[in-house]
Amino acid sequence: MWRHKDMEAKWSKNFISKCYVADTAFGWEHGETLSVVKDYLNDASSEVLEEIDRCSYYAWDVSGWGTIEEVLPFQVDPSYLVIHKANITNWEDYYKYRLTMIRLGGEIV
């Protein structure tokens, strides 16, 4: 039987390092970028998860975020948040778990 704590997405060390670089660039607390990415992945529909599995990535349109002003002396206006399945070291297990939970009407808590 799968348990939630065993099926969280596990991110590669390289990806986590890149998230920390983004945190620094955006003037955010360390861990904020990774938290945003986790939220997008955990809220993904079965269609999005299937596309990630089929195409190896998914790009969420985040153009509505607006400009990130903390990045000085320049500004960042993000367009997409992209997640590649290669950055999730347990993708196959996570993917199967999420699809099963969605089909059973369950949710991640």
KOLGU-4560 file (N, C-alpha, C; in nm, 3 decimals, padded with zeros to 5 digits):
<recs>
<n_xx: 00.084 n_yy: -00.118 n_zz: 00.000 ca_xx: 00.000 ca_yy: 00.000 ca_zz: 00.000 c_xx: 00.088 c_yy: 00.125 c_zz: 00.000 mol: A seq: 1 type: MET>
<n_xx: 00.055 n_yy: 00.221 n_zz: -00.086 ca_xx: 00.129 ca_yy: 00.346 ca_zz: -00.091 c_xx: 00.086 c_yy: 00.438 c_zz: 00.021 mol: A seq: 2 type: TRP>
<n_xx: 00.180 n_yy: 00.507 n_zz: 00.076 ca_xx: 00.151 ca_yy: 00.608 ca_zz: 00.177 c_xx: 00.201 c_yy: 00.741 c_zz: 00.128 mol: A seq: 3 type: ARG>
<n_xx: 00.129 n_yy: 00.846 n_zz: 00.163 ca_xx: 00.163 ca_yy: 00.980 ca_zz: 00.115 c_xx: 00.309 c_yy: 01.017 c_zz: 00.142 mol: A seq: 4 type: HIS>
<n_xx: 00.356 n_yy: 00.994 n_zz: 00.263 ca_xx: 00.491 ca_yy: 01.040 ca_zz: 00.297 c_xx: 00.597 c_yy: 00.969 c_zz: 00.212 mol: A seq: 5 type: LYS>
<n_xx: 00.564 n_yy: 00.852 n_zz: 00.159 ca_xx: 00.658 ca_yy: 00.780 ca_zz: 00.074 c_xx: 00.653 c_yy: 00.827 c_zz: -00.071 mol: A seq: 6 type: ASP>
<n_xx: 00.551 n_yy: 00.902 n_zz: -00.107 ca_xx: 00.530 ca_yy: 00.937 ca_zz: -00.246 c_xx: 00.542 c_yy: 01.086 c_zz: -00.276 mol: A seq: 7 type: MET>
<n_xx: 00.609 n_yy: 01.159 n_zz: -00.194 ca_xx: 00.637 ca_yy: 01.298 ca_zz: -00.229 c_xx: 00.740 c_yy: 01.299 c_zz: -00.341 mol: A seq: 8 type: GLU>
<n_xx: 00.731 n_yy: 01.398 n_zz: -00.427 ca_xx: 00.832 ca_yy: 01.411 ca_zz: -00.532 c_xx: 00.967 c_yy: 01.437 c_zz: -00.467 mol: A seq: 9 type: ALA>
<n_xx: 01.067 n_yy: 01.366 n_zz: -00.513 ca_xx: 01.203 ca_yy: 01.384 ca_zz: -00.463 c_xx: 01.282 c_yy: 01.452 c_zz: -00.573 mol: A seq: 10 type: LYS>
<n_xx: 01.332 n_yy: 01.570 n_zz: -00.541 ca_xx: 01.398 ca_yy: 01.653 ca_zz: -00.641 c_xx: 01.548 c_yy: 01.627 c_zz: -00.643 mol: A seq: 11 type: TRP>
<n_xx: 01.609 n_yy: 01.635 n_zz: -00.762 ca_xx: 01.753 ca_yy: 01.613 ca_zz: -00.774 c_xx: 01.827 c_yy: 01.725 c_zz: -00.700 mol: A seq: 12 type: SER>
<n_xx: 01.947 n_yy: 01.694 n_zz: -00.655 ca_xx: 02.029 ca_yy: 01.793 ca_zz: -00.584 c_xx: 02.059 c_yy: 01.912 c_zz: -00.675 mol: A seq: 13 type: LYS>
<n_xx: 02.084 n_yy: 01.884 n_zz: -00.802 ca_xx: 02.113 ca_yy: 01.991 ca_zz: -00.898 c_xx: 01.994 c_yy: 02.086 c_zz: -00.911 mol: A seq: 14 type: ASN>
<n_xx: 01.872 n_yy: 02.031 n_zz: -00.917 ca_xx: 01.752 ca_yy: 02.114 ca_zz: -00.928 c_xx: 01.733 c_yy: 02.199 c_zz: -00.802 mol: A seq: 15 type: PHE>
<n_xx: 01.753 n_yy: 02.139 n_zz: -00.687 ca_xx: 01.740 ca_yy: 02.214 ca_zz: -00.561 c_xx: 01.842 c_yy: 02.328 c_zz: -00.557 mol: A seq: 16 type: ILE>
<n_xx: 01.963 n_yy: 02.302 n_zz: -00.603 ca_xx: 02.066 ca_yy: 02.407 ca_zz: -00.608 c_xx: 02.022 c_yy: 02.522 c_zz: -00.699 mol: A seq: 17 type: SER>
<n_xx: 01.962 n_yy: 02.488 n_zz: -00.813 ca_xx: 01.915 ca_yy: 02.593 ca_zz: -00.905 c_xx: 01.800 c_yy: 02.672 c_zz: -00.843 mol: A seq: 18 type: LYS>
<n_xx: 01.717 n_yy: 02.606 n_zz: -00.765 ca_xx: 01.608 ca_yy: 02.677 ca_zz: -00.696 c_xx: 01.665 c_yy: 02.776 c_zz: -00.595 mol: A seq: 19 type: CYS>
<n_xx: 01.772 n_yy: 02.737 n_zz: -00.525 ca_xx: 01.834 ca_yy: 02.828 ca_zz: -00.428 c_xx: 01.897 c_yy: 02.948 c_zz: -00.499 mol: A seq: 20 type: TYR>
<n_xx: 01.953 n_yy: 02.925 n_zz: -00.617 ca_xx: 02.007 ca_yy: 03.037 ca_zz: -00.695 c_xx: 01.894 c_yy: 03.133 c_zz: -00.732 mol: A seq: 21 type: VAL>
<n_xx: 01.780 n_yy: 03.078 n_zz: -00.773 ca_xx: 01.664 ca_yy: 03.162 ca_zz: -00.807 c_xx: 01.617 c_yy: 03.239 c_zz: -00.684 mol: A seq: 22 type: ALA>
<n_xx: 01.611 n_yy: 03.172 n_zz: -00.568 ca_xx: 01.572 ca_yy: 03.240 ca_zz: -00.444 c_xx: 01.660 c_yy: 03.362 c_zz: -00.419 mol: A seq: 23 type: ASP>
<n_xx: 01.789 n_yy: 03.342 n_zz: -00.434 ca_xx: 01.884 ca_yy: 03.451 ca_zz: -00.411 c_xx: 01.861 c_yy: 03.564 c_zz: -00.512 mol: A seq: 24 type: THR>
<n_xx: 01.845 n_yy: 03.527 n_zz: -00.638 ca_xx: 01.826 ca_yy: 03.629 ca_zz: -00.742 c_xx: 01.697 c_yy: 03.707 c_zz: -00.720 mol: A seq: 25 type: ALA>
<n_xx: 01.591 n_yy: 03.638 n_zz: -00.674 ca_xx: 01.462 ca_yy: 03.704 ca_zz: -00.655 c_xx: 01.452 c_yy: 03.774 c_zz: -00.520 mol: A seq: 26 type: PHE>
<n_xx: 01.552 n_yy: 03.754 n_zz: -00.434 ca_xx: 01.548 ca_yy: 03.814 ca_zz: -00.301 c_xx: 01.452 c_yy: 03.742 c_zz: -00.209 mol: A seq: 27 type: GLY>
<n_xx: 01.427 n_yy: 03.614 n_zz: -00.236 ca_xx: 01.335 ca_yy: 03.532 ca_zz: -00.156 c_xx: 01.411 c_yy: 03.451 c_zz: -00.052 mol: A seq: 28 type: TRP>
<n_xx: 01.340 n_yy: 03.403 n_zz: 00.047 ca_xx: 01.396 ca_yy: 03.309 ca_zz: 00.145 c_xx: 01.434 c_yy: 03.181 c_zz: 00.072 mol: A seq: 29 type: GLU>
<n_xx: 01.543 n_yy: 03.117 n_zz: 00.117 ca_xx: 01.580 ca_yy: 02.989 ca_zz: 00.057 c_xx: 01.468 c_yy: 02.889 c_zz: 00.079 mol: A seq: 30 type: HIS>
<n_xx: 01.429 n_yy: 02.824 n_zz: -00.028 ca_xx: 01.322 ca_yy: 02.725 ca_zz: -00.024 c_xx: 01.192 c_yy: 02.774 c_zz: -00.086 mol: A seq: 31 type: GLY>
<n_xx: 01.179 n_yy: 02.904 n_zz: -00.108 ca_xx: 01.053 ca_yy: 02.957 ca_zz: -00.164 c_xx: 01.030 c_yy: 02.911 c_zz: -00.307 mol: A seq: 32 type: GLU>
<n_xx: 01.133 n_yy: 02.913 n_zz: -00.390 ca_xx: 01.116 ca_yy: 02.869 ca_zz: -00.528 c_xx: 01.076 c_yy: 02.722 c_zz: -00.532 mol: A seq: 33 type: THR>
<n_xx: 01.144 n_yy: 02.639 n_zz: -00.455 ca_xx: 01.111 ca_yy: 02.496 ca_zz: -00.452 c_xx: 00.969 c_yy: 02.476 c_zz: -00.400 mol: A seq: 34 type: LEU>
<n_xx: 00.927 n_yy: 02.555 n_zz: -00.305 ca_xx: 00.791 ca_yy: 02.545 ca_zz: -00.252 c_xx: 00.688 c_yy: 02.576 c_zz: -00.361 mol: A seq: 35 type: SER>
<n_xx: 00.714 n_yy: 02.678 n_zz: -00.441 ca_xx: 00.624 ca_yy: 02.714 ca_zz: -00.551 c_xx: 00.616 c_yy: 02.599 c_zz: -00.651 mol: A seq: 36 type: VAL>
<n_xx: 00.731 n_yy: 02.543 n_zz: -00.686 ca_xx: 00.735 ca_yy: 02.432 ca_zz: -00.782 c_xx: 00.657 c_yy: 02.312 c_zz: -00.727 mol: A seq: 37 type: VAL>
<n_xx: 00.678 n_yy: 02.280 n_zz: -00.599 ca_xx: 00.606 ca_yy: 02.168 ca_zz: -00.537 c_xx: 00.455 c_yy: 02.191 c_zz: -00.542 mol: A seq: 38 type: LYS>
<n_xx: 00.412 n_yy: 02.313 n_zz: -00.513 ca_xx: 00.269 ca_yy: 02.344 ca_zz: -00.516 c_xx: 00.211 c_yy: 02.323 c_zz: -00.655 mol: A seq: 39 type: ASP>
<n_xx: 00.280 n_yy: 02.370 n_zz: -00.757 ca_xx: 00.231 ca_yy: 02.351 ca_zz: -00.894 c_xx: 00.222 c_yy: 02.202 c_zz: -00.927 mol: A seq: 40 type: TYR>
<n_xx: 00.324 n_yy: 02.125 n_zz: -00.892 ca_xx: 00.323 ca_yy: 01.982 ca_zz: -00.923 c_xx: 00.214 c_yy: 01.910 c_zz: -00.845 mol: A seq: 41 type: LEU>
<n_xx: 00.200 n_yy: 01.941 n_zz: -00.716 ca_xx: 00.100 ca_yy: 01.873 ca_zz: -00.634 c_xx: -00.043 c_yy: 01.910 c_zz: -00.671 mol: A seq: 42 type: ASN>
<n_xx: -00.063 n_yy: 02.025 n_zz: -00.736 ca_xx: -00.196 ca_yy: 02.066 ca_zz: -00.780 c_xx: -00.225 c_yy: 02.025 c_zz: -00.925 mol: A seq: 43 type: ASP>
<n_xx: -00.130 n_yy: 01.960 n_zz: -00.990 ca_xx: -00.144 ca_yy: 01.925 ca_zz: -01.131 c_xx: -00.256 c_yy: 01.823 c_zz: -01.152 mol: A seq: 44 type: ALA>
<n_xx: -00.329 n_yy: 01.842 n_zz: -01.260 ca_xx: -00.435 ca_yy: 01.749 ca_zz: -01.298 c_xx: -00.374 c_yy: 01.622 c_zz: -01.358 mol: A seq: 45 type: SER>
<n_xx: -00.457 n_yy: 01.521 n_zz: -01.378 ca_xx: -00.408 ca_yy: 01.398 ca_zz: -01.441 c_xx: -00.359 c_yy: 01.427 c_zz: -01.583 mol: A seq: 46 type: SER>
<n_xx: -00.424 n_yy: 01.519 n_zz: -01.652 ca_xx: -00.383 ca_yy: 01.554 ca_zz: -01.789 c_xx: -00.243 c_yy: 01.615 c_zz: -01.790 mol: A seq: 47 type: GLU>
<n_xx: -00.216 n_yy: 01.702 n_zz: -01.695 ca_xx: -00.083 ca_yy: 01.764 ca_zz: -01.686 c_xx: 00.022 c_yy: 01.658 c_zz: -01.652 mol: A seq: 48 type: VAL>
<n_xx: -00.008 n_yy: 01.572 n_zz: -01.556 ca_xx: 00.087 ca_yy: 01.467 ca_zz: -01.519 c_xx: 00.115 c_yy: 01.374 c_zz: -01.637 mol: A seq: 49 type: LEU>
<n_xx: 00.010 n_yy: 01.341 n_zz: -01.712 ca_xx: 00.028 ca_yy: 01.255 ca_zz: -01.829 c_xx: 00.114 c_yy: 01.323 c_zz: -01.934 mol: A seq: 50 type: GLU>
<n_xx: 00.097 n_yy: 01.455 n_zz: -01.950 ca_xx: 00.180 ca_yy: 01.528 ca_zz: -02.046 c_xx: 00.325 c_yy: 01.532 c_zz: -02.000 mol: A seq: 51 type: GLU>
<n_xx: 00.348 n_yy: 01.551 n_zz: -01.871 ca_xx: 00.485 ca_yy: 01.548 ca_zz: -01.819 c_xx: 00.548 c_yy: 01.412 c_zz: -01.849 mol: A seq: 52 type: ILE>
<n_xx: 00.471 n_yy: 01.306 n_zz: -01.826 ca_xx: 00.525 ca_yy: 01.172 ca_zz: -01.849 c_xx: 00.553 c_yy: 01.149 c_zz: -01.998 mol: A seq: 53 type: ASP>
<n_xx: 00.463 n_yy: 01.194 n_zz: -02.082 ca_xx: 00.475 ca_yy: 01.173 ca_zz: -02.227 c_xx: 00.583 c_yy: 01.261 c_zz: -02.290 mol: A seq: 54 type: ARG>
<n_xx: 00.587 n_yy: 01.389 n_zz: -02.251 ca_xx: 00.676 ca_yy: 01.486 ca_zz: -02.316 c_xx: 00.801 c_yy: 01.518 c_zz: -02.235 mol: A seq: 55 type: CYS>
<n_xx: 00.810 n_yy: 01.467 n_zz: -02.114 ca_xx: 00.923 ca_yy: 01.488 ca_zz: -02.022 c_xx: 00.921 c_yy: 01.622 c_zz: -01.950 mol: A seq: 56 type: SER>
<n_xx: 00.825 n_yy: 01.709 n_zz: -01.980 ca_xx: 00.817 ca_yy: 01.838 ca_zz: -01.910 c_xx: 00.676 c_yy: 01.895 c_zz: -01.926 mol: A seq: 57 type: TYR>
<n_xx: 00.648 n_yy: 02.000 n_zz: -01.848 ca_xx: 00.525 ca_yy: 02.078 ca_zz: -01.864 c_xx: 00.558 c_yy: 02.223 c_zz: -01.831 mol: A seq: 58 type: TYR>
<n_xx: 00.498 n_yy: 02.314 n_zz: -01.905 ca_xx: 00.521 ca_yy: 02.457 ca_zz: -01.884 c_xx: 00.390 c_yy: 02.523 c_zz: -01.845 mol: A seq: 59 type: ALA>
<n_xx: 00.382 n_yy: 02.571 n_zz: -01.721 ca_xx: 00.265 ca_yy: 02.647 ca_zz: -01.676 c_xx: 00.282 c_yy: 02.792 c_zz: -01.716 mol: A seq: 60 type: TRP>
<n_xx: 00.176 n_yy: 02.852 n_zz: -01.766 ca_xx: 00.178 ca_yy: 02.994 ca_zz: -01.800 c_xx: 00.164 c_yy: 03.073 c_zz: -01.669 mol: A seq: 61 type: ASP>
<n_xx: 00.267 n_yy: 03.148 n_zz: -01.634 ca_xx: 00.264 ca_yy: 03.228 ca_zz: -01.511 c_xx: 00.276 c_yy: 03.377 c_zz: -01.544 mol: A seq: 62 type: VAL>
<n_xx: 00.238 n_yy: 03.413 n_zz: -01.665 ca_xx: 00.251 ca_yy: 03.553 ca_zz: -01.707 c_xx: 00.168 c_yy: 03.647 c_zz: -01.619 mol: A seq: 63 type: SER>
<n_xx: 00.069 n_yy: 03.593 n_zz: -01.552 ca_xx: -00.013 ca_yy: 03.674 ca_zz: -01.463 c_xx: 00.055 c_yy: 03.710 c_zz: -01.332 mol: A seq: 64 type: GLY>
<n_xx: 00.171 n_yy: 03.652 n_zz: -01.305 ca_xx: 00.244 ca_yy: 03.684 ca_zz: -01.181 c_xx: 00.284 c_yy: 03.830 c_zz: -01.177 mol: A seq: 65 type: TRP>
<n_xx: 00.312 n_yy: 03.886 n_zz: -01.294 ca_xx: 00.360 ca_yy: 04.023 ca_zz: -01.298 c_xx: 00.511 c_yy: 04.029 c_zz: -01.277 mol: A seq: 66 type: GLY>
<n_xx: 00.562 n_yy: 04.149 n_zz: -01.267 ca_xx: 00.705 ca_yy: 04.171 ca_zz: -01.254 c_xx: 00.752 c_yy: 04.142 c_zz: -01.112 mol: A seq: 67 type: THR>
<n_xx: 00.865 n_yy: 04.074 n_zz: -01.103 ca_xx: 00.929 ca_yy: 04.051 ca_zz: -00.973 c_xx: 01.025 c_yy: 04.167 c_zz: -00.951 mol: A seq: 68 type: ILE>
<n_xx: 00.986 n_yy: 04.257 n_zz: -00.863 ca_xx: 01.059 ca_yy: 04.382 ca_zz: -00.844 c_xx: 01.186 c_yy: 04.367 c_zz: -00.760 mol: A seq: 69 type: GLU>
<n_xx: 01.195 n_yy: 04.259 n_zz: -00.681 ca_xx: 01.308 ca_yy: 04.246 ca_zz: -00.590 c_xx: 01.441 c_yy: 04.225 c_zz: -00.661 mol: A seq: 70 type: GLU>
<n_xx: 01.436 n_yy: 04.192 n_zz: -00.788 ca_xx: 01.558 ca_yy: 04.162 ca_zz: -00.862 c_xx: 01.616 c_yy: 04.292 c_zz: -00.916 mol: A seq: 71 type: VAL>
<n_xx: 01.705 n_yy: 04.348 n_zz: -00.840 ca_xx: 01.766 ca_yy: 04.474 ca_zz: -00.879 c_xx: 01.911 c_yy: 04.450 c_zz: -00.915 mol: A seq: 72 type: LEU>
<n_xx: 01.963 n_yy: 04.515 n_zz: -01.009 ca_xx: 01.921 ca_yy: 04.637 ca_zz: -01.076 c_xx: 01.831 c_yy: 04.611 c_zz: -01.198 mol: A seq: 73 type: PRO>
<n_xx: 01.778 n_yy: 04.493 n_zz: -01.213 ca_xx: 01.688 ca_yy: 04.466 ca_zz: -01.325 c_xx: 01.561 c_yy: 04.401 c_zz: -01.272 mol: A seq: 74 type: PHE>
<n_xx: 01.463 n_yy: 04.387 n_zz: -01.360 ca_xx: 01.336 ca_yy: 04.326 ca_zz: -01.321 c_xx: 01.314 c_yy: 04.199 c_zz: -01.401 mol: A seq: 75 type: GLN>
<n_xx: 01.241 n_yy: 04.106 n_zz: -01.343 ca_xx: 01.208 ca_yy: 03.980 ca_zz: -01.409 c_xx: 01.058 c_yy: 03.974 c_zz: -01.426 mol: A seq: 76 type: VAL>
<n_xx: 01.014 n_yy: 03.938 n_zz: -01.545 ca_xx: 00.872 ca_yy: 03.920 ca_zz: -01.573 c_xx: 00.856 c_yy: 03.777 c_zz: -01.625 mol: A seq: 77 type: ASP>
<n_xx: 00.832 n_yy: 03.680 n_zz: -01.535 ca_xx: 00.828 ca_yy: 03.540 ca_zz: -01.577 c_xx: 00.709 c_yy: 03.511 c_zz: -01.667 mol: A seq: 78 type: PRO>
<n_xx: 00.731 n_yy: 03.422 n_zz: -01.763 ca_xx: 00.625 ca_yy: 03.380 ca_zz: -01.854 c_xx: 00.580 c_yy: 03.237 c_zz: -01.825 mol: A seq: 79 type: SER>
<n_xx: 00.675 n_yy: 03.149 n_zz: -01.793 ca_xx: 00.644 ca_yy: 03.008 ca_zz: -01.772 c_xx: 00.719 c_yy: 02.952 c_zz: -01.652 mol: A seq: 80 type: TYR>
<n_xx: 00.655 n_yy: 02.856 n_zz: -01.586 ca_xx: 00.720 ca_yy: 02.775 ca_zz: -01.485 c_xx: 00.726 c_yy: 02.635 c_zz: -01.544 mol: A seq: 81 type: LEU>
<n_xx: 00.847 n_yy: 02.585 n_zz: -01.569 ca_xx: 00.864 ca_yy: 02.458 ca_zz: -01.638 c_xx: 00.918 c_yy: 02.354 c_zz: -01.541 mol: A seq: 82 type: VAL>
<n_xx: 00.854 n_yy: 02.238 n_zz: -01.540 ca_xx: 00.901 ca_yy: 02.125 ca_zz: -01.460 c_xx: 00.937 c_yy: 02.012 c_zz: -01.556 mol: A seq: 83 type: ILE>
<n_xx: 01.059 n_yy: 01.963 n_zz: -01.544 ca_xx: 01.106 ca_yy: 01.849 ca_zz: -01.622 c_xx: 01.105 c_yy: 01.726 c_zz: -01.531 mol: A seq: 84 type: HIS>
<n_xx: 01.052 n_yy: 01.616 n_zz: -01.583 ca_xx: 01.045 ca_yy: 01.496 ca_zz: -01.500 c_xx: 01.184 c_yy: 01.444 c_zz: -01.463 mol: A seq: 85 type: LYS>
<n_xx: 01.285 n_yy: 01.477 n_zz: -01.541 ca_xx: 01.422 ca_yy: 01.435 ca_zz: -01.509 c_xx: 01.470 c_yy: 01.493 c_zz: -01.377 mol: A seq: 86 type: ALA>
<n_xx: 01.409 n_yy: 01.603 n_zz: -01.332 ca_xx: 01.447 ca_yy: 01.665 ca_zz: -01.205 c_xx: 01.382 c_yy: 01.598 c_zz: -01.084 mol: A seq: 87 type: ASN>
<n_xx: 01.291 n_yy: 01.504 n_zz: -01.110 ca_xx: 01.222 ca_yy: 01.432 ca_zz: -01.003 c_xx: 01.277 c_yy: 01.291 c_zz: -01.003 mol: A seq: 88 type: ILE>
<n_xx: 01.356 n_yy: 01.259 n_zz: -00.901 ca_xx: 01.430 ca_yy: 01.132 ca_zz: -00.902 c_xx: 01.341 c_yy: 01.010 c_zz: -00.886 mol: A seq: 89 type: THR>
<n_xx: 01.222 n_yy: 01.028 n_zz: -00.832 ca_xx: 01.128 ca_yy: 00.916 ca_zz: -00.817 c_xx: 01.004 c_yy: 00.937 c_zz: -00.904 mol: A seq: 90 type: ASN>
<n_xx: 01.024 n_yy: 00.992 n_zz: -01.024 ca_xx: 00.911 ca_yy: 01.029 ca_zz: -01.109 c_xx: 00.813 c_yy: 00.913 c_zz: -01.132 mol: A seq: 91 type: TRP>
<n_xx: 00.861 n_yy: 00.797 n_zz: -01.169 ca_xx: 00.771 ca_yy: 00.686 ca_zz: -01.203 c_xx: 00.679 c_yy: 00.651 c_zz: -01.086 mol: A seq: 92 type: GLU>
<n_xx: 00.734 n_yy: 00.638 n_zz: -00.967 ca_xx: 00.652 ca_yy: 00.606 ca_zz: -00.850 c_xx: 00.558 c_yy: 00.721 c_zz: -00.816 mol: A seq: 93 type: ASP>
<n_xx: 00.608 n_yy: 00.843 n_zz: -00.820 ca_xx: 00.525 ca_yy: 00.960 ca_zz: -00.791 c_xx: 00.410 c_yy: 00.970 c_zz: -00.891 mol: A seq: 94 type: TYR>
<n_xx: 00.440 n_yy: 00.954 n_zz: -01.017 ca_xx: 00.341 ca_yy: 00.963 ca_zz: -01.124 c_xx: 00.231 c_yy: 00.858 c_zz: -01.105 mol: A seq: 95 type: TYR>
<n_xx: 00.269 n_yy: 00.734 n_zz: -01.082 ca_xx: 00.171 ca_yy: 00.627 ca_zz: -01.062 c_xx: 00.084 c_yy: 00.654 c_zz: -00.939 mol: A seq: 96 type: LYS>
<n_xx: 00.147 n_yy: 00.700 n_zz: -00.833 ca_xx: 00.073 ca_yy: 00.731 ca_zz: -00.710 c_xx: -00.028 c_yy: 00.842 c_zz: -00.734 mol: A seq: 97 type: TYR>
<n_xx: 00.016 n_yy: 00.952 n_zz: -00.794 ca_xx: -00.075 ca_yy: 01.065 ca_zz: -00.818 c_xx: -00.191 c_yy: 01.027 c_zz: -00.906 mol: A seq: 98 type: ARG>
<n_xx: -00.164 n_yy: 00.952 n_zz: -01.016 ca_xx: -00.274 ca_yy: 00.911 ca_zz: -01.104 c_xx: -00.372 c_yy: 00.821 c_zz: -01.030 mol: A seq: 99 type: LEU>
<n_xx: -00.321 n_yy: 00.731 n_zz: -00.949 ca_xx: -00.407 ca_yy: 00.643 ca_zz: -00.871 c_xx: -00.494 c_yy: 00.723 c_zz: -00.776 mol: A seq: 100 type: THR>
<n_xx: -00.433 n_yy: 00.818 n_zz: -00.704 ca_xx: -00.509 ca_yy: 00.900 ca_zz: -00.611 c_xx: -00.615 c_yy: 00.984 c_zz: -00.682 mol: A seq: 101 type: MET>
<n_xx: -00.580 n_yy: 01.040 n_zz: -00.796 ca_xx: -00.677 ca_yy: 01.121 ca_zz: -00.872 c_xx: -00.793 c_yy: 01.034 c_zz: -00.916 mol: A seq: 102 type: ILE>
<n_xx: -00.763 n_yy: 00.916 n_zz: -00.968 ca_xx: -00.869 ca_yy: 00.826 ca_zz: -01.018 c_xx: -00.958 c_yy: 00.776 c_zz: -00.905 mol: A seq: 103 type: ARG>
<n_xx: -00.901 n_yy: 00.762 n_zz: -00.786 ca_xx: -00.980 ca_yy: 00.717 ca_zz: -00.672 c_xx: -01.050 c_yy: 00.833 c_zz: -00.601 mol: A seq: 104 type: LEU>
<n_xx: -01.025 n_yy: 00.954 n_zz: -00.648 ca_xx: -01.087 ca_yy: 01.071 ca_zz: -00.587 c_xx: -01.016 c_yy: 01.117 c_zz: -00.463 mol: A seq: 105 type: GLY>
<n_xx: -00.894 n_yy: 01.067 n_zz: -00.443 ca_xx: -00.816 ca_yy: 01.105 ca_zz: -00.326 c_xx: -00.740 c_yy: 01.234 c_zz: -00.351 mol: A seq: 106 type: GLY>
<n_xx: -00.673 n_yy: 01.280 n_zz: -00.251 ca_xx: -00.594 ca_yy: 01.401 ca_zz: -00.265 c_xx: -00.471 c_yy: 01.390 c_zz: -00.179 mol: A seq: 107 type: GLU>
<n_xx: -00.372 n_yy: 01.469 n_zz: -00.213 ca_xx: -00.251 ca_yy: 01.475 ca_zz: -00.133 c_xx: -00.277 c_yy: 01.565 c_zz: -00.014 mol: A seq: 108 type: ILE>
<n_xx: -00.243 n_yy: 01.517 n_zz: 00.103 ca_xx: -00.264 ca_yy: 01.597 ca_zz: 00.224 c_xx: -00.132 c_yy: 01.631 c_zz: 00.286 mol: A seq: 109 type: VAL>
</recs>
